[in-house]
Amino acid sequence: MSYPWGDERRYNSYAGYFRRLFGRRMQKLSVDAGFSCPNRDGTLATGGCTFCNNGAFTPSYCSRGLSISRQIEEGIAFHRHRYREAQRYLVYFQSFSNTYAPLEVLQARYEEALAHPEVEGLVIGTRPDCVDEERLDYLTSLARDKFVAIEYGIESVYDTTLRAINRGHDFATAERAVKMTADRGLHCGAHFILGLPGETDAMLLAAIEKINRLPLDTVKFHQLQLFRDTAMAEAYDQDPSRFRFWSLEEYIDLVVDLLQRLRPDVVLERFASEAPPRFHHHPSPWGLVRNEQLWAMLEKRLVERDTYQGEFFIHLPSEKV
């Protein structure tokens, strides 16, 4: 059976997305461009989001002490050893907020990355309160010749949760940023954390309706992980009853429930994350399970439940989707 996205997978995969766009496999490689965050430098706050330990999800080959060009070379060497079929690359500006700098600084960093002969484009991770018309217009100019995607950390659709995790923006800010991005024809993604304190499974399922209303191309879902040296780790020590951690089987079933409701044209980039054990404050109930194992488990569960992404999706007639 072929699904709406044109292949036999039961979800709209990130690999399929790039095959449709480029006709080949593309490999993202991360760089640390040395940016900060308004939630850390005192503009909004100094402690950052309560869950954030940036080192936990920064690849080992990234180093803000190196130039963008040097990091790209080291990233290519790393990925060529791990994925021998990788030939062309997208530079992922991952660490902290990668539109949070004067425009001339952003121009220098982005254009240094795009000057590399094996780089086809950029994926820029940032916050929805760190973009404006000027920055988006500049990125639109780059997108005339190269692939440009913006990935927003939204984390939750619920303002009570966003306040509790010290996010520093509300969901309406995220809605505006995504719309401004999509209106320019830029590829747009979003990241959400599943399992933040106070959010029930029913709330997560209801959140999919709000996510479906966003003009997104891609989405990442990650399970909550408690990292050392964070305010959330301290909160856990004070009151563990506020937190819950799914078993692996429970989490896979939750993701299947979410996928059944997710718009079929939205690409699922991730549904879980892994971090080195040294960063974990609360040990993972899953043990050491790699991402490729998780994908295999998800596909198996979709087959077992004889379901697929978007099966329960109800079209929203008055919205741009």
TARA-V100797 format. One record per residue. N is the residue number from 1. RES is the residue in three letters. D_CENTER is the distance of its C-alpha to the mean C-alpha in whole Angstrom. Layout:
# TARA-V100797
n=N res=RES d_center=D_CENTER
n=N res=RES d_center=D_CENTER
This chain:
# TARA-V100797
n=1 res=MET d_center=29
n=2 res=SER d_center=27
n=3 res=TYR d_center=24
n=4 res=PRO d_center=23
n=5 res=TRP d_center=20
n=6 res=GLY d_center=23
n=7 res=ASP d_center=23
n=8 res=GLU d_center=24
n=9 res=ARG d_center=21
n=10 res=ARG d_center=20
n=11 res=TYR d_center=17
n=12 res=ASN d_center=15
n=13 res=SER d_center=14
n=14 res=TYR d_center=12
n=15 res=ALA d_center=15
n=16 res=GLY d_center=17
n=17 res=TYR d_center=15
n=18 res=PHE d_center=16
n=19 res=ARG d_center=19
n=20 res=ARG d_center=20
n=21 res=LEU d_center=19
n=22 res=PHE d_center=21
n=23 res=GLY d_center=23
n=24 res=ARG d_center=22
n=25 res=ARG d_center=19
n=26 res=MET d_center=17
n=27 res=GLN d_center=15
n=28 res=LYS d_center=13
n=29 res=LEU d_center=14
n=30 res=SER d_center=13
n=31 res=VAL d_center=15
n=32 res=ASP d_center=16
n=33 res=ALA d_center=18
n=34 res=GLY d_center=19
n=35 res=PHE d_center=18
n=36 res=SER d_center=18
n=37 res=CYS d_center=17
n=38 res=PRO d_center=19
n=39 res=ASN d_center=18
n=40 res=ARG d_center=20
n=41 res=ASP d_center=23
n=42 res=GLY d_center=25
n=43 res=THR d_center=24
n=44 res=LEU d_center=22
n=45 res=ALA d_center=23
n=46 res=THR d_center=23
n=47 res=GLY d_center=21
n=48 res=GLY d_center=18
n=49 res=CYS d_center=16
n=50 res=THR d_center=18
n=51 res=PHE d_center=15
n=52 res=CYS d_center=14
n=53 res=ASN d_center=15
n=54 res=ASN d_center=14
n=55 res=GLY d_center=16
n=56 res=ALA d_center=14
n=57 res=PHE d_center=11
n=58 res=THR d_center=13
n=59 res=PRO d_center=15
n=60 res=SER d_center=18
n=61 res=TYR d_center=19
n=62 res=CYS d_center=18
n=63 res=SER d_center=20
n=64 res=ARG d_center=21
n=65 res=GLY d_center=24
n=66 res=LEU d_center=24
n=67 res=SER d_center=24
n=68 res=ILE d_center=21
n=69 res=SER d_center=23
n=70 res=ARG d_center=24
n=71 res=GLN d_center=21
n=72 res=ILE d_center=20
n=73 res=GLU d_center=23
n=74 res=GLU d_center=23
n=75 res=GLY d_center=19
n=76 res=ILE d_center=21
n=77 res=ALA d_center=24
n=78 res=PHE d_center=21
n=79 res=HIS d_center=20
n=80 res=ARG d_center=23
n=81 res=HIS d_center=24
n=82 res=ARG d_center=22
n=83 res=TYR d_center=21
n=84 res=ARG d_center=25
n=85 res=GLU d_center=24
n=86 res=ALA d_center=21
n=87 res=GLN d_center=23
n=88 res=ARG d_center=21
n=89 res=TYR d_center=18
n=90 res=LEU d_center=15
n=91 res=VAL d_center=14
n=92 res=TYR d_center=11
n=93 res=PHE d_center=12
n=94 res=GLN d_center=9
n=95 res=SER d_center=12
n=96 res=PHE d_center=12
n=97 res=SER d_center=13
n=98 res=ASN d_center=13
n=99 res=THR d_center=15
n=100 res=TYR d_center=17
n=101 res=ALA d_center=21
n=102 res=PRO d_center=24
n=103 res=LEU d_center=23
n=104 res=GLU d_center=26
n=105 res=VAL d_center=24
n=106 res=LEU d_center=20
n=107 res=GLN d_center=23
n=108 res=ALA d_center=24
n=109 res=ARG d_center=21
n=110 res=TYR d_center=19
n=111 res=GLU d_center=23
n=112 res=GLU d_center=23
n=113 res=ALA d_center=20
n=114 res=LEU d_center=21
n=115 res=ALA d_center=25
n=116 res=HIS d_center=24
n=117 res=PRO d_center=26
n=118 res=GLU d_center=23
n=119 res=VAL d_center=20
n=120 res=GLU d_center=20
n=121 res=GLY d_center=17
n=122 res=LEU d_center=14
n=123 res=VAL d_center=10
n=124 res=ILE d_center=10
n=125 res=GLY d_center=8
n=126 res=THR d_center=10
n=127 res=ARG d_center=11
n=128 res=PRO d_center=13
n=129 res=ASP d_center=16
n=130 res=CYS d_center=16
n=131 res=VAL d_center=17
n=132 res=ASP d_center=20
n=133 res=GLU d_center=22
n=134 res=GLU d_center=23
n=135 res=ARG d_center=20
n=136 res=LEU d_center=19
n=137 res=ASP d_center=22
n=138 res=TYR d_center=22
n=139 res=LEU d_center=19
n=140 res=THR d_center=21
n=141 res=SER d_center=23
n=142 res=LEU d_center=21
n=143 res=ALA d_center=20
n=144 res=ARG d_center=24
n=145 res=ASP d_center=24
n=146 res=LYS d_center=20
n=147 res=PHE d_center=17
n=148 res=VAL d_center=15
n=149 res=ALA d_center=11
n=150 res=ILE d_center=10
n=151 res=GLU d_center=6
n=152 res=TYR d_center=7
n=153 res=GLY d_center=7
n=154 res=ILE d_center=9
n=155 res=GLU d_center=9
n=156 res=SER d_center=12
n=157 res=VAL d_center=15
n=158 res=TYR d_center=18
n=159 res=ASP d_center=19
n=160 res=THR d_center=21
n=161 res=THR d_center=18
n=162 res=LEU d_center=17
n=163 res=ARG d_center=20
n=164 res=ALA d_center=20
n=165 res=ILE d_center=17
n=166 res=ASN d_center=19
n=167 res=ARG d_center=16
n=168 res=GLY d_center=18
n=169 res=HIS d_center=17
n=170 res=ASP d_center=18
n=171 res=PHE d_center=16
n=172 res=ALA d_center=19
n=173 res=THR d_center=17
n=174 res=ALA d_center=14
n=175 res=GLU d_center=16
n=176 res=ARG d_center=18
n=177 res=ALA d_center=15
n=178 res=VAL d_center=14
n=179 res=LYS d_center=17
n=180 res=MET d_center=18
n=181 res=THR d_center=16
n=182 res=ALA d_center=16
n=183 res=ASP d_center=20
n=184 res=ARG d_center=20
n=185 res=GLY d_center=19
n=186 res=LEU d_center=16
n=187 res=HIS d_center=13
n=188 res=CYS d_center=10
n=189 res=GLY d_center=7
n=190 res=ALA d_center=5
n=191 res=HIS d_center=4
n=192 res=PHE d_center=7
n=193 res=ILE d_center=9
n=194 res=LEU d_center=12
n=195 res=GLY d_center=16
n=196 res=LEU d_center=16
n=197 res=PRO d_center=20
n=198 res=GLY d_center=22
n=199 res=GLU d_center=19
n=200 res=THR d_center=21
n=201 res=ASP d_center=20
n=202 res=ALA d_center=22
n=203 res=MET d_center=20
n=204 res=LEU d_center=17
n=205 res=LEU d_center=19
n=206 res=ALA d_center=20
n=207 res=ALA d_center=16
n=208 res=ILE d_center=16
n=209 res=GLU d_center=18
n=210 res=LYS d_center=17
n=211 res=ILE d_center=14
n=212 res=ASN d_center=16
n=213 res=ARG d_center=18
n=214 res=LEU d_center=15
n=215 res=PRO d_center=15
n=216 res=LEU d_center=12
n=217 res=ASP d_center=12
n=218 res=THR d_center=8
n=219 res=VAL d_center=6
n=220 res=LYS d_center=4
n=221 res=PHE d_center=7
n=222 res=HIS d_center=8
n=223 res=GLN d_center=12
n=224 res=LEU d_center=13
n=225 res=GLN d_center=15
n=226 res=LEU d_center=17
n=227 res=PHE d_center=18
n=228 res=ARG d_center=21
n=229 res=ASP d_center=22
n=230 res=THR d_center=20
n=231 res=ALA d_center=21
n=232 res=MET d_center=20
n=233 res=ALA d_center=22
n=234 res=GLU d_center=25
n=235 res=ALA d_center=25
n=236 res=TYR d_center=24
n=237 res=ASP d_center=27
n=238 res=GLN d_center=29
n=239 res=ASP d_center=28
n=240 res=PRO d_center=27
n=241 res=SER d_center=28
n=242 res=ARG d_center=25
n=243 res=PHE d_center=22
n=244 res=ARG d_center=22
n=245 res=PHE d_center=20
n=246 res=TRP d_center=20
n=247 res=SER d_center=22
n=248 res=LEU d_center=20
n=249 res=GLU d_center=22
n=250 res=GLU d_center=22
n=251 res=TYR d_center=18
n=252 res=ILE d_center=18
n=253 res=ASP d_center=21
n=254 res=LEU d_center=18
n=255 res=VAL d_center=15
n=256 res=VAL d_center=18
n=257 res=ASP d_center=19
n=258 res=LEU d_center=16
n=259 res=LEU d_center=16
n=260 res=GLN d_center=20
n=261 res=ARG d_center=19
n=262 res=LEU d_center=16
n=263 res=ARG d_center=17
n=264 res=PRO d_center=18
n=265 res=ASP d_center=17
n=266 res=VAL d_center=13
n=267 res=VAL d_center=11
n=268 res=LEU d_center=10
n=269 res=GLU d_center=7
n=270 res=ARG d_center=7
n=271 res=PHE d_center=9
n=272 res=ALA d_center=10
n=273 res=SER d_center=10
n=274 res=GLU d_center=13
n=275 res=ALA d_center=15
n=276 res=PRO d_center=18
n=277 res=PRO d_center=21
n=278 res=ARG d_center=22
n=279 res=PHE d_center=19
n=280 res=HIS d_center=20
n=281 res=HIS d_center=22
n=282 res=HIS d_center=22
n=283 res=PRO d_center=22
n=284 res=SER d_center=20
n=285 res=PRO d_center=22
n=286 res=TRP d_center=21
n=287 res=GLY d_center=22
n=288 res=LEU d_center=21
n=289 res=VAL d_center=19
n=290 res=ARG d_center=18
n=291 res=ASN d_center=15
n=292 res=GLU d_center=17
n=293 res=GLN d_center=19
n=294 res=LEU d_center=17
n=295 res=TRP d_center=16
n=296 res=ALA d_center=20
n=297 res=MET d_center=20
n=298 res=LEU d_center=18
n=299 res=GLU d_center=20
n=300 res=LYS d_center=23
n=301 res=ARG d_center=23
n=302 res=LEU d_center=22
n=303 res=VAL d_center=26
n=304 res=GLU d_center=27
n=305 res=ARG d_center=26
n=306 res=ASP d_center=27
n=307 res=THR d_center=24
n=308 res=TYR d_center=21
n=309 res=GLN d_center=18
n=310 res=GLY d_center=20
n=311 res=GLU d_center=23
n=312 res=PHE d_center=24
n=313 res=PHE d_center=22
n=314 res=ILE d_center=24
n=315 res=HIS d_center=24
n=316 res=LEU d_center=24
n=317 res=PRO d_center=27
n=318 res=SER d_center=27
n=319 res=GLU d_center=23
n=320 res=LYS d_center=22
n=321 res=VAL d_center=20
